[in-house]
Amino acid sequence: MKIAVLGGTGLIGSQVVKILGAGGHEAVPLSPSNGVDLLSGAGVTDALAGADVVLNLTNSPTFDEAALSFFRTSMDNLLTAAARQGVRHAVVLSIVGADLVPELDYYRAKVLQEDLLRSGPVPYSIVRVTQFFEFVDSVLKWTADADTVRLPATLVQPMASAEVAQAVADVSVGTPLLGTREHAGPEVFALDELGRVTLGHRGDKRTVITDDTAGMFAAAKGAALIAKEGTVIAKMSYREWLAR
């Protein structure tokens, strides 16, 4: 099976390409570095020639309102090219609970991306996942100074990027879901607790202060970002991942 992987050189995309290749599929990583720009549309139609499946793992460069324009334009270009080339399955990666946090521009943009895929001309699958373990450091930096890290007590259920990649790869080689499959990590943390676990493991002496107004995730309330019924639960725990 030939599978075109847009965003195929990123954190998830590069792992998906390796998984698919090991499974005997022709996984082709596509990015601006090899002349395929989903935002401008340059090279996309030619790159999808002969593809059975296309994965869209590209991401907006910002988390603000500009993300809405990014996903609208990139999805329009993707679906037009995929329909023209007769691609039989389009897959996007999205976020568990994206529709439950409309206060965040980025989450509204991901919901828009999903809606465009659902209403498009190509059979589709949406893989929703929770936050990646690999992004915890970035979250800590958003509201940190030399002595403290301020984090809300927002509930999160993160997972390893390797398991995200496996989930995407599995869906991509199957029959289009014509719907959504959700994946989440095996443990629920309050984000401030997750910060303390992370700093403690690394011997970082900064103090985590619970601040329910701090950072992007402060907008997520209650169980918005937590696994719902029917979610596929990943295996690797956060502490196991830290130990590696």
N, C-alpha and C positions, 0 to 999 in steps of 0.2 A: 504494500500500500504506500502511495506517495503522500506525504503529509507536509504541507507548508507551514512553517512555524514563524509567524511574525512576532518580533521580539525574541527571536531564537538565540540571542547572545546574552540575555539578561540572567538574573538569578534563577528564575523558574525556567525560562525558555532553554537555557543551556543544559539544564538537567533533563528536561523533557526530551530534547534531541538525543541525548545519550541513551535514555531509557528506550525510546522508540528504535534507535539504531540497533541496540542490543537485542531487540525483539524481532529483528529482521526487516524492519520497515525502512523506507527511504525518507528520512526526516531531513528537510531542507531548512536550515536557519536563514531567516530573512531579516534584514535591518538596513538602515541607511548606509552602513559600512560596506554593504555589497549592492548598493544602488536601488534599494527598495524602501521607499518612504511612504508610509501609510497616510501621513497627514497631508502631504502634497498630492499623493496618488501616483507619484513617479515610480515606474517599474512594477507596480503591483499586478496589473493584468497579465503581463508577460510572465511574471514569477509564478503565477498560479496555473499556468498551462500544464495540463496533465495531472494536476493534484486531485486526489480523492477527497482530502480533508484539508481545511485550513484552520489553524489555531491563532487566535489573536491574544497574544500575551504582552502587547505594548501597553505603555502606561503614560498618563499625562505627566508632563514635567512639573506641574504645580498642583496643589490641593485646593486652590481657590476657584472662583467662578469660571476662570478660563478653562477649567477641566471640562465643563459642559460643552464648549465649542470643540475642544479636542476630540472628545468621544463622538460627538455628532458627525464631524467631518471624517474622522478616521473610519467610523462604521459605514458611512455612506460609500466611501471609496472601497472598502473591503467587500461589501455586499454587491456592489455594482460589478466589480472585477470577478468575484466568485460566481455570480450568476452567468456572466458572459463566458466563463471558462467551463461551466458545467460542474463545478465543485459540488459534491453530494452531501457535505457535512461541514458546518461551521461551529467552532467551539470558542467560547470566551471564558475568562477567569474573572470572577466577581467576589463579592464580600458577603459573608453571613450577616444579616441584619441591615444591609444597606438601605432597604426601604423603610426601616424603623428609625432612622436618624436624619430626617429631612433638613435639620438645622445645618448639616455639614454639606458644603457645596460639592465636595469630592464624592460623597456618598450619593447625592442626587445625580451626579454625573454618571456614576456606575449604574444606577437604576435606569437612566436614559439609555445607556449602552445596551442593557438587557432588553429594554422595550424595543429598540431599533432592531435587534437581532430577532426577537419574537415575531415582529411584523414584517420581516424581510422575506426575500424569495428563496432562501436556502434552508434546508432542514438543519436544525440547530441543537446544541446542548449548551447549558450554562452550568459551570462548576463554581459553586460558592464555597469559600473557605474563610476560616478565621485568621486573625493576625499571625504573621510569621514570627517564630522565635528570633530570627535574624534581625528583625526590626526593633527589638526591645532597646538596644543601645541608642538608636535614633530617637525613640520616644523619651528616653531619659534625658537626652541632650536638649530637647525643646525647652525645658523649664528648669535647667540646672544652673548653678553658679559654683564657685569654688568650694562651698561648704554644704550646700543643700540641693536636693532634687524635690521639686513639688509635683505631686501626682494626685489625680482624683482616685476615688475608691471604685471606679468603674469596673464592672465585672467583665473579664475577658477569658477566652478559652483558646490560647494560642497553640500553634502546631509547627512542626519542622518543615522547612521549605522542601526537603527531600520527599516528604509525604504529600505535600501539595503537588509536586511535579508528578509523582506516581499517579495521583488521582486524575490529573489532567490527561496523562498518557493513556490511562485505562479507558477513560471516556472517549478519547479521540479515535480509538481503534474499534469502538463498538457502534451499535446502531444509534442514530441520533435520538436523544432523549425526548426531544420536543418538549422540554421542560428543564427543571433544575435539580441538581444533586448537590447536597451540602455536606461539607466535611469540617470537623473541628478537632481540637486537641483533646487529650484524655482528662485534663484537669481544668477546673475553673479557679481563677485567681481574681482578687481585687487588684487593680493595676498598681496601687501603692505597695501592696504586699509583694507583687512581682518585682517591683523595683528593689525592695529590701533583700529579696532572695538573690537577685542579680548582683547587687553591690556587695553583699556578704560573701558570695562565692568568690569574688574577685579581690577581696580584701580592701575594698574602697570604703573609706571611713566617713564619707559624706552621709548626712542624715536625710532620710526621706520624710517629707512633711506632707501629710494628707491635705490636699487642697482641691475641693470639688469644682473649682473654676479653672484649673490649670490644664493647658494643652488642648489639643484637638479632641481627645476622647472624653473630655468633660461633657460634651454634648450628648453622649450616649447614656441613657437612663435605664435603670432596672436591668432586665435580662436581654436587652436589645441585641447584644453581640454574642449571646450564648446559644449553644446548640438547641435546636427545636426537635420535636418528635420526627424520627426518620433520618436524622443526621448520621452520617458515617463517622465513627470515632476513630481517630488515629491512635497509634500505639506508643510512640515515643514521648516520654515525659519531659518536662522542661529541665529538671535537674539532671536527667540522663543526658540530654543534649548539651548542657553546660559542662558536664564531666568529659565529654568527647572533645 
